[in-house]
Amino acid sequence: MGKQWEAMDLKGGGLQQVQMAYKSVARTKLGAYLRWILFPLGVHRFYLLDRRGGLAYLGASLAALVVHLAADFPWIWLVPAVAALVDLFLIPGRLVKINKELRLQTMMSGARPGAPRGFKGHYTEENTTGDGEDGNR
């Protein structure tokens, strides 16, 4: 086993470099939930790389503010608040999906060595068994 370890690239290149690059762009649960606190601004959606969702939160909050001030109807704030409560439960699934995409982009990046050309990852959307098999039998 000693000679196998000697042959591995442990100086920051190859797979280690790709993993470090991925860790620098990966999204975290803590980061998403802390940004969720600012839901009227859509910060959590921007953090999860959902620009349309972030802009929708900004638009809904601005519309709620205008309606509240113009028509004295404070209940309008329930619309973005209910959407934020739904998002609270959807964050983990979105986090898995975006981190998978970020990992794939990092692996496929031509600027970093380590991933073979055409590498698609070990897990596909068809693999729902969770047993580590890739479903290609």
GROMACS elastic network, one bead per residue, 0.5 to 0.9 nm:
[ bonds ]
;  ai    aj funct       b0    kb
    1     4     6  0.52133   500
    1     5     6  0.64963   500
    1     6     6  0.88631   500
    2     5     6  0.52529   500
    2     6     6  0.63912   500
    2     7     6  0.88879   500
    3     7     6  0.63291   500
    3     8     6  0.89052   500
    4     7     6  0.52004   500
    4     8     6  0.65949   500
    5     8     6  0.52748   500
    5     9     6  0.84961   500
    5    10     6  0.88100   500
    6     9     6  0.79719   500
    6    10     6  0.88297   500
    7    10     6  0.89634   500
    8    11     6  0.89129   500
    9    12     6  0.72703   500
    9    13     6  0.63358   500
    9    14     6  0.66321   500
    9    15     6  0.81678   500
    9    16     6  0.80101   500
   10    13     6  0.68893   500
   10    14     6  0.82271   500
   10    15     6  0.88137   500
   10    16     6  0.69781   500
   11    14     6  0.86564   500
   11    16     6  0.80562   500
   11    17     6  0.87031   500
   12    15     6  0.81004   500
   12    16     6  0.54988   500
   12    17     6  0.51059   500
   12    18     6  0.88148   500
   12    20     6  0.84929   500
   13    16     6  0.58231   500
   13    18     6  0.77511   500
   13   112     6  0.81760   500
   13   113     6  0.70230   500
   13   114     6  0.75977   500
   14    17     6  0.54834   500
   14    18     6  0.65056   500
   14    19     6  0.88335   500
   14   112     6  0.73959   500
   14   113     6  0.51362   500
   14   115     6  0.78415   500
   15    18     6  0.50428   500
   15    19     6  0.60939   500
   15    20     6  0.85877   500
   15   107     6  0.87300   500
   15   112     6  0.89534   500
   15   113     6  0.74781   500
   15   115     6  0.74204   500
   16    19     6  0.50854   500
   16    20     6  0.61812   500
   16    21     6  0.85827   500
   16   114     6  0.82666   500
   17    20     6  0.51232   500
   17    21     6  0.61283   500
   17    22     6  0.85854   500
   17   112     6  0.72770   500
   17   113     6  0.78486   500
   17   114     6  0.79063   500
   18    21     6  0.50495   500
   18    22     6  0.61320   500
   18    23     6  0.86379   500
   18   103     6  0.87606   500
   18   106     6  0.65294   500
   18   107     6  0.63296   500
   18   112     6  0.65215   500
   18   113     6  0.74455   500
   18   114     6  0.67816   500
   18   115     6  0.82191   500
   19    22     6  0.50409   500
   19    23     6  0.61525   500
   19    24     6  0.86814   500
   19   103     6  0.83793   500
   19   106     6  0.83124   500
   19   107     6  0.84631   500
   20    23     6  0.51145   500
   20    24     6  0.63544   500
   21    24     6  0.52567   500
   21    25     6  0.68267   500
   21    26     6  0.88041   500
   21   103     6  0.89840   500
   21   106     6  0.68837   500
   21   112     6  0.88021   500
   22    25     6  0.53925   500
   22    26     6  0.58609   500
   22    99     6  0.87530   500
   22   102     6  0.69472   500
   22   103     6  0.57682   500
   22   104     6  0.89875   500
   22   105     6  0.87416   500
   22   106     6  0.59077   500
   22   107     6  0.81615   500
   23    26     6  0.51338   500
   23    27     6  0.83985   500
   23   103     6  0.86881   500
   24    27     6  0.87312   500
   25    99     6  0.85771   500
   25   102     6  0.72015   500
   25   103     6  0.87002   500
   25   106     6  0.88705   500
   26    98     6  0.82894   500
   26    99     6  0.57335   500
   26   100     6  0.89679   500
   26   102     6  0.66667   500
   26   103     6  0.76955   500
   27    30     6  0.87590   500
   27    31     6  0.69861   500
   27    32     6  0.73982   500
   27    47     6  0.76308   500
   27    48     6  0.71201   500
   27    95     6  0.67942   500
   27    96     6  0.89156   500
   27    98     6  0.77436   500
   27    99     6  0.63736   500
   27   102     6  0.88653   500
   28    31     6  0.51655   500
   28    32     6  0.62480   500
   28    33     6  0.86677   500
   28    95     6  0.73469   500
   28    99     6  0.87471   500
   29    32     6  0.51176   500
   29    33     6  0.60799   500
   29    34     6  0.84495   500
   29    91     6  0.78041   500
   29    92     6  0.70333   500
   29    95     6  0.71823   500
   30    33     6  0.52305   500
   30    34     6  0.59794   500
   30    35     6  0.84651   500
   31    34     6  0.52550   500
   31    35     6  0.61770   500
   31    36     6  0.85637   500
   31    44     6  0.82968   500
   31    47     6  0.80908   500
   32    35     6  0.51981   500
   32    36     6  0.60952   500
   32    43     6  0.86682   500
   32    44     6  0.55358   500
   32    45     6  0.82816   500
   32    47     6  0.67195   500
   32    48     6  0.72761   500
   32    91     6  0.72493   500
   32    92     6  0.89337   500
   32    95     6  0.81494   500
   33    37     6  0.69324   500
   33    44     6  0.72884   500
   33    88     6  0.76661   500
   33    91     6  0.78544   500
   34    37     6  0.57304   500
   34    38     6  0.79563   500
   34    44     6  0.79407   500
   35    38     6  0.56262   500
   35    39     6  0.72269   500
   35    42     6  0.83930   500
   35    43     6  0.56466   500
   35    45     6  0.84991   500
   35    47     6  0.76052   500
   36    39     6  0.50393   500
   36    40     6  0.88008   500
   36    42     6  0.76803   500
   36    43     6  0.66822   500
   36    45     6  0.80684   500
   36    84     6  0.77068   500
   36    87     6  0.84024   500
   36    88     6  0.74562   500
   37    40     6  0.83827   500
   37    43     6  0.84654   500
   37    44     6  0.80562   500
   38    41     6  0.57788   500
   38    42     6  0.67215   500
   38    43     6  0.60417   500
   38    44     6  0.73268   500
   39    43     6  0.61273   500
   39    44     6  0.65597   500
   39    45     6  0.82779   500
   39    54     6  0.86671   500
   39    57     6  0.71301   500
   39    58     6  0.86762   500
   39    80     6  0.80409   500
   39    81     6  0.80848   500
   39    84     6  0.63066   500
   40    43     6  0.79189   500
   40    57     6  0.58809   500
   40    58     6  0.62361   500
   40    60     6  0.79750   500
   40    61     6  0.55798   500
   40    62     6  0.86842   500
   40    80     6  0.68979   500
   40    81     6  0.80293   500
   40    84     6  0.82871   500
   41    44     6  0.83995   500
   41    54     6  0.71172   500
   41    55     6  0.81542   500
   41    57     6  0.61029   500
   41    58     6  0.50778   500
   41    59     6  0.87903   500
   41    61     6  0.73175   500
   42    45     6  0.53936   500
   42    46     6  0.64478   500
   42    47     6  0.87729   500
   42    51     6  0.88382   500
   42    53     6  0.70974   500
   42    55     6  0.67305   500
   42    56     6  0.75674   500
   42    58     6  0.59463   500
   43    46     6  0.51324   500
   43    47     6  0.61512   500
   43    48     6  0.87070   500
   43    54     6  0.63985   500
   43    57     6  0.87093   500
   44    48     6  0.63111   500
   44    49     6  0.87361   500
   44    50     6  0.86954   500
   44    54     6  0.74211   500
   44    91     6  0.87832   500
   45    48     6  0.50559   500
   45    49     6  0.63388   500
   45    50     6  0.51314   500
   45    51     6  0.67074   500
   45    52     6  0.82628   500
   45    53     6  0.57834   500
   45    55     6  0.85933   500
   45    57     6  0.84617   500
   45    87     6  0.89968   500
   46    50     6  0.53128   500
   46    51     6  0.53565   500
   46    52     6  0.83808   500
   46    53     6  0.74997   500
   46    54     6  0.53065   500
   46    55     6  0.83726   500
   47    50     6  0.74035   500
   47    51     6  0.87100   500
   47    54     6  0.87860   500
   48    51     6  0.83883   500
   48    91     6  0.85584   500
   48    94     6  0.73080   500
   48    95     6  0.68429   500
   48    98     6  0.67678   500
   48    99     6  0.89785   500
   49    52     6  0.88929   500
   49    53     6  0.89083   500
   49    54     6  0.86780   500
   49    98     6  0.75905   500
   50    53     6  0.53656   500
   50    54     6  0.62921   500
   50    55     6  0.87345   500
   51    54     6  0.50621   500
   51    55     6  0.61237   500
   51    56     6  0.84913   500
   52    55     6  0.51158   500
   52    56     6  0.60427   500
   52    57     6  0.86911   500
   53    57     6  0.62858   500
   53    58     6  0.86823   500
   54    57     6  0.52045   500
   54    58     6  0.63596   500
   54    59     6  0.86814   500
   55    59     6  0.60607   500
   55    60     6  0.84985   500
   56    59     6  0.50313   500
   56    60     6  0.59918   500
   56    61     6  0.84302   500
   57    60     6  0.51084   500
   57    61     6  0.60049   500
   57    62     6  0.84906   500
   57    80     6  0.68354   500
   57    83     6  0.86796   500
   57    84     6  0.88053   500
   58    61     6  0.51815   500
   58    62     6  0.61236   500
   58    63     6  0.85551   500
   59    62     6  0.51229   500
   59    63     6  0.60545   500
   59    64     6  0.84718   500
   60    63     6  0.50560   500
   60    64     6  0.60070   500
   60    65     6  0.85195   500
   60    77     6  0.88327   500
   60    79     6  0.78033   500
   60    80     6  0.63490   500
   61    65     6  0.61027   500
   61    66     6  0.86343   500
   61    77     6  0.75418   500
   61    79     6  0.87710   500
   61    80     6  0.65833   500
   62    65     6  0.50356   500
   62    66     6  0.62248   500
   62    67     6  0.86408   500
   63    66     6  0.51288   500
   63    67     6  0.61368   500
   63    68     6  0.84127   500
   63    76     6  0.88362   500
   64    67     6  0.51588   500
   64    68     6  0.58864   500
   64    69     6  0.85030   500
   64    73     6  0.87764   500
   64    74     6  0.81136   500
   64    75     6  0.88241   500
   64    76     6  0.55990   500
   64    77     6  0.57742   500
   64    78     6  0.89082   500
   64    79     6  0.81114   500
   64    80     6  0.81592   500
   65    68     6  0.50562   500
   65    69     6  0.61089   500
   65    70     6  0.84086   500
   65    74     6  0.85470   500
   65    76     6  0.83478   500
   65    77     6  0.79002   500
   66    69     6  0.52609   500
   66    70     6  0.58307   500
   66    71     6  0.81091   500
   67    70     6  0.51325   500
   67    71     6  0.54394   500
   67    72     6  0.69756   500
   67    73     6  0.64645   500
   67    74     6  0.80194   500
   67    76     6  0.72574   500
   68    71     6  0.56566   500
   68    74     6  0.50989   500
   68    75     6  0.79119   500
   68    76     6  0.68146   500
   68    77     6  0.80439   500
   69    72     6  0.53990   500
   69    73     6  0.74974   500
   69    74     6  0.82909   500
   70    73     6  0.80356   500
   71    74     6  0.86365   500
   73    76     6  0.61929   500
   73    77     6  0.86953   500
   74    77     6  0.61374   500
   74    78     6  0.83938   500
   75    78     6  0.57192   500
   75    79     6  0.82304   500
   76    79     6  0.59679   500
   76    80     6  0.82095   500
   77    80     6  0.59318   500
   77    81     6  0.62964   500
   77    82     6  0.87265   500
   78    82     6  0.58100   500
   78    83     6  0.83925   500
   79    82     6  0.54619   500
   79    83     6  0.64053   500
   79    84     6  0.87322   500
   80    83     6  0.50403   500
   80    84     6  0.60843   500
   80    85     6  0.86807   500
   81    84     6  0.50034   500
   81    85     6  0.62715   500
   81    86     6  0.87420   500
   82    85     6  0.50386   500
   82    86     6  0.63416   500
   82    87     6  0.86127   500
   83    86     6  0.51488   500
   83    87     6  0.62051   500
   83    88     6  0.86870   500
   84    88     6  0.61463   500
   85    88     6  0.50299   500
   85    89     6  0.70563   500
   86    89     6  0.56132   500
   86    90     6  0.65026   500
   86    91     6  0.89582   500
   87    91     6  0.59393   500
   88    91     6  0.57366   500
   88    92     6  0.84710   500
   89    92     6  0.70640   500
   89    93     6  0.84229   500
   90    93     6  0.56793   500
   90    94     6  0.63426   500
   90    95     6  0.86255   500
   91    94     6  0.51433   500
   91    95     6  0.58956   500
   91    96     6  0.86795   500
   92    95     6  0.50014   500
   92    96     6  0.63437   500
   92    97     6  0.87533   500
   93    96     6  0.52534   500
   93    97     6  0.63412   500
   93    98     6  0.87376   500
   94    97     6  0.50979   500
   94    98     6  0.60909   500
   94    99     6  0.84506   500
   95    98     6  0.53031   500
   95    99     6  0.60018   500
   95   100     6  0.84395   500
   96    99     6  0.52872   500
   96   100     6  0.61051   500
   96   101     6  0.86986   500
   97   100     6  0.51947   500
   97   101     6  0.63700   500
   97   102     6  0.87213   500
   98   101     6  0.50307   500
   98   102     6  0.60774   500
   98   103     6  0.85278   500
   99   103     6  0.59892   500
   99   104     6  0.84780   500
  100   103     6  0.51401   500
  100   104     6  0.62109   500
  100   105     6  0.86468   500
  101   104     6  0.50831   500
  101   105     6  0.61252   500
  101   106     6  0.85420   500
  102   105     6  0.50742   500
  102   106     6  0.60759   500
  102   107     6  0.85316   500
  103   106     6  0.50843   500
  103   107     6  0.60930   500
  103   108     6  0.85309   500
  103   121     6  0.89479   500
  104   107     6  0.50720   500
  104   108     6  0.60038   500
  104   109     6  0.84254   500
  104   119     6  0.86228   500
  104   120     6  0.71224   500
  104   121     6  0.69121   500
  105   108     6  0.51186   500
  105   109     6  0.59251   500
  106   109     6  0.52038   500
  106   110     6  0.87365   500
  106   112     6  0.80209   500
  107   110     6  0.82872   500
  107   112     6  0.77404   500
  107   113     6  0.84965   500
  107   114     6  0.74207   500
  107   115     6  0.55281   500
  107   116     6  0.86243   500
  107   119     6  0.78060   500
  107   120     6  0.86606   500
  107   121     6  0.84413   500
  108   111     6  0.87480   500
  108   112     6  0.83057   500
  108   115     6  0.64632   500
  108   116     6  0.81172   500
  108   117     6  0.74671   500
  108   118     6  0.76333   500
  108   119     6  0.69561   500
  108   120     6  0.80791   500
  109   112     6  0.60620   500
  109   113     6  0.83270   500
  109   115     6  0.83631   500
  110   113     6  0.71273   500
  110   115     6  0.87501   500
  110   117     6  0.87330   500
  112   115     6  0.80292   500
  113   116     6  0.82266   500
  115   118     6  0.82982   500
  115   119     6  0.63605   500
  116   119     6  0.55350   500
  119   122     6  0.86329   500
  120   123     6  0.81720   500
  120   124     6  0.81444   500
  121   124     6  0.72755   500
  122   132     6  0.87675   500
  122   133     6  0.88311   500
  122   134     6  0.66676   500
  123   126     6  0.81579   500
  123   127     6  0.63985   500
  123   132     6  0.80281   500
  123   133     6  0.82889   500
  123   134     6  0.61118   500
  123   135     6  0.89619   500
  124   127     6  0.54381   500
  124   128     6  0.85127   500
  124   134     6  0.70042   500
  124   135     6  0.83934   500
  125   128     6  0.71392   500
  126   129     6  0.87357   500
  126   134     6  0.81182   500
  126   135     6  0.70026   500
  127   130     6  0.69129   500
  127   131     6  0.86579   500
  127   132     6  0.82035   500
  127   133     6  0.72366   500
  127   134     6  0.59021   500
  127   135     6  0.57685   500
  128   131     6  0.83610   500
  128   135     6  0.86578   500
  129   132     6  0.76530   500
  129   133     6  0.76508   500
  129   135     6  0.84404   500
  130   133     6  0.74749   500
  131   134     6  0.86630   500
  132   135     6  0.88219   500
  133   136     6  0.78399   500
  134   137     6  0.83130   500
